[in-house]
Amino acid sequence: MSFKNIEANKNLKILKYSILKRDDKGITTGQFQKGASELIKSTIKKFPGSLLTGPSARVVFEYANKNVIQIDGPVEDVLFAAVAKIKEKKNPAKRDQFHQAFMSDWNNTTFSLTAYQKDFLNEKIKESNVSVSGLARDTNQNRQSVYYQLSGERGITIENALKYAAKLNVDPADLLLPKQLTTIWGYVNTLQDVITDENYYPGRVYPSAKKETVVVPRDIYKSNIRAIKIDARGSMYHNQVAFYYKDNQSNLEINNKLCVVGIKVKGFFDEELIYFYFGLYEEYRGKKTLLNPDPYCDESKKIIYQDFDFEFISPIVSLVDPKSIQDATVAKKYMPTEVLMSQQDAERKLADLTVQYEFKMKDLKLQNEKDRAKGAKLLAEYEKAQRELEEKTEQVKRTLSGEVMKAVKDLYYEQKEGEKALYDQIKNLTEDKKRA
């Protein structure tokens, strides 16, 4: 797709202008100059954004004739548009070189926290009904410095954050960094079976169409943090979120611990699948057992799995009610990084695809069984028709055989009678001659 077509994307804001003057006093811009010119430089910025708007980016292309094209919008849309613009370079060697350099810069560009800090500080000031002048005075700050921070021209220092936090009644860490989030990729019921595309008995983790995010406590946050949620009304664990790390943590202390366990199972056509479970892991005399940790579950559902070899296991590092880590602020709106969320979305989609695969395998098996039944029925009808044909053939053979034998007998007796008549005739002639 050409850049001209991409310009119609309503998610993008594309500005075109020329730089008339660029010095320490700032930039003076003018009308975009017509005519071809070589693309010589690119500048990239990324912003965290919110869960509603998503992360955003800005790419600025500069040309030899001082023309500038500025592209703002969602991260993926901006990247797509920027690459399309780069592909318009005529010289293949320079085009490939520029593209490689751009992608390297793009991948190495981190999300700017200044935009987050600016938005968060503005929001907290509005909620607290504190004037900028009052905040500057109460925190012993220069009023102009506070304005710079509110406009995003300057970042907030640790010293500023500590002073503002005391005045605005917020966590100073929230003034410096976005709250870390992760998606809930699966749910588990500890009391009852859950029937979606198939039956998930208590303890087995199932995916859901819901896209739910949760704030991760800062003291346990790592990029490989994962979360499942217990959805079991009437359970002591209802609405609790269980955090664990994605990497296999079997080297840690796991015996008599709450864990997420991945167990390899056979599918309908002997394909290998991994089912995930939430439970209390216990190992005694070499035998592994996964117990239902819910004291309210039925006695028949106390054991989730027994005598198994796990493909994956990781202890639960924190089991919390999301409300306890969602303070009075709305910082939970902000995303940690684009990469983390996209990776978790991919894992969630993988879980969904696994379920769809199993569902399709069930349909395929059912259809296969129907086809086999239909084939068996057709084979039975064919064999029955074959037997009837053979019986009729034998009957015809017997009928024909009887008719042939009768015809032979009749011919035989007819021949005998003819011979007897001829003999009698010859005898009579002989006797007549003797008398003569």
C-alpha positions in Angstrom: 0.0 0.0 0.0 1.3 3.4 -0.9 1.8 6.3 1.6 -0.8 8.3 -0.3 -3.5 5.6 0.5 -2.3 5.4 4.1 -2.9 9.2 4.6 -6.6 8.4 4.6 -6.2 6.5 7.9 -8.3 8.4 10.4 -6.1 7.1 13.3 -3.2 9.1 12.0 -2.4 12.8 12.2 0.0 13.8 9.4 1.5 17.2 9.2 3.6 18.6 6.4 5.6 21.8 6.7 9.1 23.2 6.0 11.8 24.4 8.4 12.6 28.0 7.7 14.9 28.5 10.6 16.4 26.1 13.2 18.6 27.5 15.9 18.8 27.9 19.7 15.8 30.3 19.6 13.6 27.6 18.2 12.0 26.6 14.9 10.1 28.7 12.4 8.0 26.7 10.1 6.6 27.5 6.7 4.6 26.0 3.8 5.6 22.5 2.6 7.7 22.9 -0.6 6.6 21.1 -3.7 9.1 19.1 -5.7 11.2 15.9 -5.1 13.8 15.9 -2.4 15.9 13.2 -0.7 14.8 11.8 2.7 17.8 12.3 4.9 16.8 11.9 8.6 14.1 10.4 10.9 13.3 11.1 14.5 11.2 8.7 16.6 9.3 9.1 19.9 7.0 6.7 21.7 4.4 7.4 24.5 2.8 5.0 26.9 -0.7 6.3 26.5 -3.7 4.7 28.3 -5.8 1.5 28.1 -8.4 3.5 26.2 -6.1 5.2 23.7 -3.2 2.7 23.7 0.5 3.5 23.2 1.3 6.1 20.6 4.3 7.2 18.5 5.6 10.1 16.5 7.9 9.9 13.5 9.4 13.0 11.9 11.0 12.7 8.5 13.3 15.5 7.3 14.2 16.1 3.7 17.2 17.7 2.0 15.1 20.7 1.0 14.1 21.3 4.7 10.6 19.7 4.2 9.2 17.8 7.2 6.6 15.1 7.4 5.3 14.4 10.9 3.3 11.3 11.6 1.4 10.9 14.9 -1.0 8.1 16.0 -1.2 4.5 17.4 2.2 2.7 17.4 1.4 0.1 14.8 -0.3 2.6 12.4 2.7 5.0 12.7 5.2 2.2 12.0 3.2 1.0 9.0 3.0 4.5 7.5 6.6 5.3 8.2 7.8 2.1 6.4 5.5 2.9 3.4 7.1 6.4 3.2 10.6 5.0 3.3 9.8 2.6 0.5 9.1 5.6 -1.8 12.9 6.3 -1.9 14.0 5.6 -5.5 17.5 4.3 -5.0 17.3 0.7 -3.8 20.6 0.6 -1.9 19.9 3.9 -0.1 16.3 2.8 0.6 17.4 -0.5 2.2 20.1 1.3 4.2 17.7 3.9 5.5 15.1 1.3 6.3 17.5 -0.8 8.3 18.7 2.2 10.3 15.1 3.3 10.9 14.0 -0.1 12.2 17.1 -0.3 14.5 16.2 3.1 15.9 12.5 2.1 16.2 13.3 -1.0 18.2 15.7 0.8 20.5 13.4 3.7 21.2 11.7 3.4 24.6 8.5 4.9 25.7 8.8 8.4 27.0 7.7 8.8 30.6 7.5 12.6 30.4 4.0 12.4 28.7 2.8 10.0 31.4 4.1 12.2 34.2 2.6 15.3 32.7 -0.9 13.7 32.4 -0.8 12.1 35.8 0.3 15.3 37.6 -2.3 17.3 35.8 -5.0 14.8 36.8 -4.0 14.7 40.4 -4.0 18.5 40.7 -7.5 18.6 39.3 -8.7 15.9 41.6 -7.2 17.6 44.6 -8.5 21.1 43.7 -5.0 22.5 44.3 -3.9 25.5 42.3 -0.5 25.4 40.5 0.6 28.4 42.5 -0.5 26.7 45.8 1.3 23.5 44.9 4.5 25.4 44.0 4.3 27.4 47.3 3.5 24.3 49.5 6.2 22.2 48.0 8.8 25.1 48.0 9.0 24.9 44.2 9.5 27.6 41.5 6.1 28.1 39.9 7.6 28.2 36.4 9.2 24.8 37.1 5.9 23.3 38.0 4.4 24.7 34.8 7.2 23.2 32.8 6.4 19.8 34.4 2.7 20.2 33.7 3.4 20.9 30.1 5.8 18.0 29.7 8.8 20.2 28.9 10.6 18.8 31.9 10.4 15.5 33.7 9.6 15.0 37.4 12.6 14.3 39.7 12.5 12.0 42.7 12.7 15.0 45.0 9.7 16.6 43.2 7.8 13.3 43.4 8.2 13.0 47.1 7.1 16.6 47.7 4.1 16.3 45.3 3.0 12.9 46.7 2.7 14.3 50.3 0.6 17.2 49.0 -1.6 15.3 46.6 -1.9 12.1 48.7 -0.6 9.7 46.1 2.2 7.1 45.9 5.4 9.0 44.8 6.3 6.0 42.5 3.1 6.7 40.6 4.3 10.2 39.8 7.5 8.8 38.2 6.4 5.5 36.6 3.2 4.0 35.2 1.6 1.2 37.2 2.6 -2.1 35.8 -0.2 -4.2 34.3 -0.6 -7.6 33.0 -3.5 -9.4 31.3 -5.4 -12.2 32.9 -4.9 -15.0 30.4 -7.1 -17.6 32.1 -9.7 -18.3 34.7 -10.3 -21.3 37.1 -13.2 -22.5 39.2 -12.3 -24.5 42.3 -15.9 -25.6 43.1 -17.8 -26.4 39.9 -17.3 -27.6 36.4 -17.2 -24.9 33.8 -18.6 -25.8 30.4 -17.5 -23.6 27.4 -16.4 -25.5 24.3 -15.7 -28.4 26.6 -16.0 -29.4 30.2 -13.4 -27.9 32.5 -13.5 -29.6 35.9 -12.4 -27.8 39.1 -8.8 -26.8 39.1 -8.3 -26.7 35.3 -7.5 -23.2 33.8 -9.7 -22.2 31.0 -9.4 -19.2 28.6 -12.1 -16.6 28.2 -13.2 -14.0 25.6 -12.9 -11.3 28.3 -9.8 -9.1 28.0 -9.2 -8.2 31.7 -6.1 -6.4 33.0 -4.9 -6.2 36.5 -2.3 -4.0 38.3 0.8 -5.9 39.4 2.3 -5.2 42.8 5.6 -3.4 42.1 7.6 -5.7 44.4 6.8 -8.8 42.3 6.7 -7.2 38.9 8.9 -8.8 36.2 8.4 -8.8 32.4 7.6 -12.5 32.6 4.8 -12.1 35.2 1.6 -13.9 34.4 -1.9 -13.9 36.1 -4.9 -16.2 36.3 -8.1 -15.3 38.2 -10.3 -17.6 40.4 -13.9 -17.2 39.3 -15.8 -19.4 41.9 -18.7 -17.7 43.6 -19.0 -19.1 47.1 -15.3 -19.8 47.3 -12.8 -18.2 49.7 -10.7 -17.6 46.6 -13.4 -15.9 44.5 -12.1 -12.9 42.5 -8.5 -13.5 43.7 -5.8 -13.1 41.2 -2.9 -15.5 41.3 0.5 -14.2 40.0 3.3 -16.5 38.8 6.3 -16.3 36.5 6.1 -17.7 33.0 9.5 -19.4 33.1 9.6 -22.9 34.5 10.3 -22.5 38.2 10.6 -26.2 39.2 14.0 -25.4 40.7 12.3 -23.4 43.4 10.5 -24.7 46.5 7.3 -26.1 45.1 6.3 -28.9 47.4 3.2 -28.0 49.4 2.9 -24.8 47.5 0.1 -23.3 45.4 1.3 -23.7 41.8 0.3 -23.4 38.2 1.1 -26.7 36.6 1.2 -27.7 32.9 0.6 -31.3 32.1 1.0 -33.0 28.7 -2.1 -34.9 27.6 -3.1 -36.8 24.4 -5.7 -35.3 22.1 -8.3 -37.1 20.1 -5.8 -38.1 17.4 -2.9 -38.7 19.8 -1.6 -35.2 19.3 0.2 -33.7 22.3 -1.5 -30.9 24.2 -0.7 -29.1 27.5 -3.5 -28.4 30.0 -2.9 -26.0 32.8 -4.1 -26.4 36.4 -4.2 -24.4 39.6 -3.7 -26.3 42.8 -1.6 -27.4 45.8 1.3 -29.4 44.6 2.3 -32.3 46.8 5.1 -34.9 46.3 5.4 -37.9 48.6 7.6 -40.9 48.0 8.1 -39.9 44.3 4.3 -39.7 43.7 3.0 -36.3 42.5 -0.5 -35.1 43.4 -2.2 -31.8 42.7 -4.8 -31.1 45.3 -7.8 -28.7 45.2 -6.8 -25.9 47.7 -10.5 -24.8 48.3 -11.8 -26.1 51.6 -15.3 -25.8 50.4 -15.0 -28.1 47.4 -16.8 -31.5 47.4 -14.9 -34.5 48.7 -15.0 -36.1 45.2 -13.1 -33.0 43.8 -10.3 -32.9 46.4 -7.8 -34.4 44.0 -7.3 -32.5 40.7 -4.6 -34.8 39.2 -2.5 -37.7 40.5 0.5 -39.6 39.3 1.6 -37.3 36.6 4.7 -35.8 35.0 4.5 -32.0 34.6 5.7 -30.2 31.6 5.7 -26.8 33.4 5.3 -25.8 37.0 5.7 -22.4 38.7 4.7 -21.5 42.3 2.2 -18.7 43.0 4.2 -15.7 44.1 1.2 -13.6 45.2 -2.5 -14.2 45.6 -4.4 -10.9 46.0 -7.7 -9.2 45.6 -7.2 -6.7 42.8 -9.1 -4.0 44.8 -6.3 -4.1 47.4 -3.7 -2.9 44.8 -6.0 -0.4 43.0 -5.6 2.7 45.1 -7.6 5.9 44.8 -5.6 7.0 41.7 -6.5 6.1 38.1 -2.9 5.3 37.2 -4.1 1.8 36.4 -5.2 3.3 33.1 -1.6 3.5 31.8 0.1 0.6 30.0 3.6 -0.5 31.0 5.0 -1.2 27.5 3.6 -2.0 24.1 5.8 -5.1 23.9 4.6 -6.7 27.1 1.0 -6.3 26.3 1.3 -7.6 22.8 3.3 -10.7 24.0 0.5 -11.5 26.5 -2.2 -11.0 23.9 -0.3 -13.4 21.7 -0.2 -16.0 24.6 -3.9 -15.5 25.2 -4.7 -16.0 21.6 -2.5 -19.1 21.6 -4.6 -20.5 24.5 -7.8 -19.6 22.6 -6.5 -21.3 19.5 -5.6 -24.4 21.5 -9.2 -24.6 22.7 -10.5 -24.0 19.2 -8.2 -26.7 17.9 -9.5 -29.2 20.5 -13.1 -28.2 19.6 -12.4 -28.8 15.9 -10.7 -32.1 16.7 -13.9 -33.1 18.5 -16.0 -32.1 15.4 -13.6 -34.0 13.1 -13.7 -37.1 15.3 -17.5 -36.9 15.4 -17.7 -36.5 11.6 -15.1 -39.3 11.2 -17.3 -41.6 13.4 -20.4 -40.6 11.3 -18.5 -41.3 8.1 -17.4 -44.7 9.5 -20.9 -45.6 10.5 -22.2 -44.5 7.1 -19.4 -46.6 5.4 -20.2 -49.6 7.6 -23.9 -49.3 6.7 -23.1 -49.1 3.0 -20.7 -52.0 3.3 -23.4 -54.1 5.1 -25.9 -53.2 2.4 -23.4 -54.2 -0.3 -22.6 -57.5 1.4 -26.4 -58.2 1.8 -27.0 -57.4 -1.9 -24.0 -59.6 -2.8 -25.4 -62.5 -0.8 -28.9 -62.1 -2.4 -27.3 -62.1 -5.8 -25.3 -65.2 -5.0 -28.5 -66.9 -3.7 -30.4 -66.0 -6.8 -27.5 -67.2 -9.0 -27.5 -70.5 -7.2 -31.3 -70.7 -7.6 -31.0 -70.0 -11.3 -28.3 -72.6 -11.5 -30.4 -75.2 -9.7 -33.4 -74.3 -11.9 -31.4 -74.5 -15.1 -29.8 -77.7 -13.9 -33.2 -79.4 -13.3 -34.5 -78.3 -16.6 -31.5 -79.6 -18.4 -31.6 -82.9 -16.6 -35.3 -83.3 -17.5 -34.6 -82.5 -21.1 -31.8 -85.0 -21.2 -34.0 -87.6 -19.6 -36.8 -86.9 -22.0 -34.4 -87.2 -24.9 -33.0 -90.4 -23.5 -36.4 -92.0 -23.1 -37.5 -90.7 -26.5 -34.4 -92.2 -28.0 -35.0 -95.5 -26.2 -38.6 -95.6 -27.4 -37.4 -94.9 -31.0 -34.8 -97.7 -30.7 -37.5 -100.1 -29.4 -39.9 -99.2 -32.2 -37.1 -99.8 -34.8 -36.2 -103.1 -33.2 -39.8 -104.2 -33.3 -40.1 -103.2 -36.9 -36.9 -105.1 -37.9 -38.1 -108.2 -35.9 -41.5 -108.2 -37.7 -39.9 -107.9 -41.1 -37.6 -110.9 -40.2 -40.5 -113.0 -39.1 -42.5 -112.2 -42.3 -39.6 -113.3 -44.4 -39.3 -116.6 -42.5 -43.0 -117.3 -43.1 -42.7 -116.6 -46.7 
